Amino acid sequence: EEECLIECRLFHALHYEYAKRYFPQGAKEN
């Protein structure tokens, strides 16, 4: 379960970086 949590956090981190770079307005809201 811990490994899944780590991968989930990594996935969300990468998604956040992508959103922050290409959709700065959306990233600020979230």
HELIX and SHEET records of a PDB file:
HELIX    1   1 GLU A    2  TYR A   22  1                                  21    
HELIX    2   2 PRO A   24  GLU A   29  1                                   6    
END                                                                             
